[in-house]
């Protein structure tokens, strides 16, 4: 959790500083494997993301068609040496 300070004007014209707590949120993507539709939501947790997905009222019989994707805190660094470069030549595409 992060505390964020906000300045707001009061009715008398003086500035007032308030502190409010901001819950961290993460982007979740729901991908439909059949239609190619992608739905993005900002959520605080996987349960929160599923709750928001359920608010869309998609038919329950098609739930298996959806995959849930989430951005993780430690993303791969593609600017440096690739750890798989040595093994690419050894892969078989048969």
DONU-881512 format. One record per residue (C-alpha): residue in three letters; x, y, z; residue number from 0. Coordinates in steps of 0.05 Angstrom, whole numbers, plus 5000, padded with zeros to 4 digits. Layout:
! DONU-881512
aa;u;v;w;i
Ala;X;Y;Z;NUM
...
//
This chain:
! DONU-881512
aa;u;v;w;i
Unk;5000;5000;5000;0
Unk;5022;5070;4984;1
Unk;4999;5133;5018;2
Unk;4988;5189;4968;3
Unk;4979;5262;4987;4
Unk;4927;5302;4951;5
Unk;4915;5377;4954;6
Unk;4844;5400;4948;7
Unk;4812;5468;4954;8
Unk;4765;5478;5011;9
Unk;4703;5520;5006;10
Unk;4739;5579;5040;11
Unk;4793;5578;4984;12
Unk;4850;5550;5027;13
Unk;4887;5488;5005;14
Unk;4877;5426;5047;15
Unk;4924;5366;5044;16
Unk;4893;5298;5052;17
Unk;4927;5231;5054;18
Unk;4892;5172;5023;19
Unk;4915;5100;5017;20
Unk;4920;5072;4947;21
Unk;4917;4997;4940;22
Unk;4965;4969;4888;23
Unk;4931;4943;4826;24
Unk;4957;4901;4769;25
Unk;4935;4891;4697;26
Unk;4900;4825;4683;27
Unk;4882;4804;4612;28
Unk;4827;4754;4598;29
Unk;4839;4723;4529;30
Unk;4785;4684;4492;31
Unk;4820;4628;4453;32
Unk;4761;4620;4406;33
Unk;4743;4692;4387;34
Unk;4809;4727;4400;35
Unk;4775;4778;4445;36
Unk;4819;4807;4500;37
Unk;4789;4840;4562;38
Unk;4836;4880;4607;39
Unk;4821;4897;4680;40
Unk;4860;4930;4735;41
Unk;4853;4889;4798;42
Unk;4885;4882;4866;43
Unk;4888;4806;4864;44
Unk;4868;4746;4822;45
Unk;4803;4740;4861;46
Unk;4788;4813;4848;47
Unk;4803;4803;4773;48
Unk;4755;4743;4770;49
Unk;4701;4783;4806;50
Unk;4707;4839;4754;51
Unk;4707;4787;4698;52
Unk;4642;4758;4726;53
Unk;4610;4827;4724;54
Unk;4612;4821;4648;55
Unk;4561;4763;4651;56
Unk;4594;4720;4598;57
Unk;4559;4652;4591;58
Unk;4585;4602;4642;59
Unk;4587;4546;4590;60
Unk;4642;4584;4552;61
Unk;4686;4598;4612;62
Unk;4736;4544;4590;63
Unk;4749;4586;4527;64
Unk;4783;4640;4569;65
Unk;4855;4645;4593;66
Unk;4877;4693;4647;67
Unk;4943;4730;4638;68
Unk;4976;4775;4689;69
Unk;5037;4820;4688;70
Unk;5088;4798;4740;71
Unk;5133;4844;4779;72
Unk;5198;4817;4749;73
Unk;5193;4820;4673;74
Unk;5247;4788;4629;75
Unk;5302;4835;4605;76
Unk;5306;4828;4530;77
Unk;5361;4879;4522;78
Unk;5418;4836;4545;79
Unk;5444;4767;4529;80
Unk;5389;4716;4519;81
Unk;5396;4655;4564;82
Unk;5366;4610;4510;83
Unk;5412;4632;4453;84
Unk;5458;4572;4463;85
Unk;5401;4522;4458;86
Unk;5366;4550;4397;87
Unk;5411;4512;4349;88
Unk;5395;4447;4386;89
Unk;5320;4453;4379;90
Unk;5284;4407;4331;91
Unk;5223;4432;4292;92
Unk;5200;4365;4266;93
//
